[in-house]
Amino acid sequence: MKKSLVLAAGIIAAPVSTAASAGTITITIPRINASEYHVPYVAAWIEPAGGGQARTLAVWYDVDKVGNEPGTKWLADLRTWWRKGGRSLKLPANGVSGATRAPGAHRITIPTNVKAGAYTLHVEAAREDGGRELVSMPLTIPAANGRATGKAELGAITISAR
């Protein structure tokens, strides 16, 4: 984490932690005209280009739903992410888990502790009474700009350098 000084009138400056990142990923969820629209569950993860263990960067699901049918019940519908490591992830995962998102552009940061190298970024979405989509694109750390676009459940996915 980076430390910054915050100055306020009449208050002594104190170091405050600010989240640092290796870059930003913007995931766009498109507005879909459907008689019964449900926001999608979304998972974003990276894998080393030469093979290796997947690392989940974000998983958006119904975190508040509990009981006999908790929100985690349908995470297996994110099939690729589930097989690559989602099923072994203890949820909710601090800094990774979050609520589903409405249509629009949403940012996640690439943690600074991701080692430099070549990766593949995967973003998968699954929607109740809707479709499922997986978009993959190359990612180099330190982050370089990149862009990919989904066809239905996902819109533009962009990578921005720090």
WONOR-V659355 format. One record per residue. D_CENTER is the distance of its C-alpha to the mean C-alpha in Angstrom with 1 decimal. Layout:
# WONOR-V659355
d_center=D_CENTER
d_center=D_CENTER
This chain:
# WONOR-V659355
d_center=19.6
d_center=21.8
d_center=24.7
d_center=25.9
d_center=29.2
d_center=29.3
d_center=32.7
d_center=34.0
d_center=37.6
d_center=39.8
d_center=37.0
d_center=37.0
d_center=34.0
d_center=31.6
d_center=28.7
d_center=25.3
d_center=22.1
d_center=19.4
d_center=16.0
d_center=16.1
d_center=13.6
d_center=14.1
d_center=12.6
d_center=10.1
d_center=7.7
d_center=8.6
d_center=7.6
d_center=10.9
d_center=11.9
d_center=15.6
d_center=18.4
d_center=20.2
d_center=23.8
d_center=24.4
d_center=27.0
d_center=24.7
d_center=21.1
d_center=18.4
d_center=14.8
d_center=12.5
d_center=10.5
d_center=7.1
d_center=5.6
d_center=4.0
d_center=6.8
d_center=9.8
d_center=13.5
d_center=16.6
d_center=18.4
d_center=21.6
d_center=20.1
d_center=19.0
d_center=16.7
d_center=13.0
d_center=10.6
d_center=7.5
d_center=5.0
d_center=3.2
d_center=5.7
d_center=7.3
d_center=11.0
d_center=14.5
d_center=14.6
d_center=18.1
d_center=19.7
d_center=22.1
d_center=25.4
d_center=26.4
d_center=23.4
d_center=20.4
d_center=16.9
d_center=16.0
d_center=18.8
d_center=17.0
d_center=13.9
d_center=16.2
d_center=16.1
d_center=12.8
d_center=15.5
d_center=14.4
d_center=11.4
d_center=14.1
d_center=16.7
d_center=14.8
d_center=14.3
d_center=12.7
d_center=16.2
d_center=17.1
d_center=14.3
d_center=16.1
d_center=14.4
d_center=13.7
d_center=12.2
d_center=12.8
d_center=10.1
d_center=7.3
d_center=8.6
d_center=9.0
d_center=11.1
d_center=10.7
d_center=10.8
d_center=14.0
d_center=14.6
d_center=13.9
d_center=11.7
d_center=8.7
d_center=7.8
d_center=5.7
d_center=8.2
d_center=9.1
d_center=11.4
d_center=15.0
d_center=16.0
d_center=14.5
d_center=17.9
d_center=19.1
d_center=19.3
d_center=18.2
d_center=15.0
d_center=13.5
d_center=9.9
d_center=9.2
d_center=7.3
d_center=9.3
d_center=10.5
d_center=13.6
d_center=15.8
d_center=19.0
d_center=22.0
d_center=20.0
d_center=18.5
d_center=15.9
d_center=14.4
d_center=12.8
d_center=12.4
d_center=12.8
d_center=13.9
d_center=15.4
d_center=14.0
d_center=16.6
d_center=16.4
d_center=17.8
d_center=15.4
d_center=17.4
d_center=16.8
d_center=15.7
d_center=15.1
d_center=14.8
d_center=15.3
d_center=15.0
d_center=18.3
d_center=17.8
d_center=14.8
d_center=12.5
d_center=13.9
d_center=13.5
d_center=10.7
d_center=11.9
d_center=11.8
d_center=14.0
d_center=16.1
d_center=16.4
